[in-house]
Amino acid sequence: MGYIKPITNNNGKLYLNIDKVDLLNGEEAINRAIQETGCAKEKINYGGCATSLNNGFYISNPVKTYVDYEVLNNVITTKGSVTDFNSYYKDNFNNTLFSITLENNKVVSVKEVYLP
């Protein structure tokens, strides 16, 4: 799970740049939000410091670190082809969370995650 940048082609191989995150819920989400924001539990519970908790989840990403992964040619994406995928998300890559499936450290599937 993570944020991504557009799929790129480098010397005939496709690559996806991924910033992995944790999508948490329940007490684990609350505790991580407290730890990462430094806010008191009372403020966290009302969405003052981690507004996503109002919807029951918290995205933990304390350090943004993008790593390149090779993409298999038959990758499955939310929007079909790599070109269609890149075109559709071109202005929203930084604001969209994706579920990424890796096999042998290569990307085989990239799908958008719905967040309320």
Summary of the structure (lengths in Angstrom):
residues: 116
radius of gyration: 16.1
end to end distance: 16.3
largest distance: 52.5
contacts: 311
relative contact order: 0.24
helix: 28%
strand: 41%
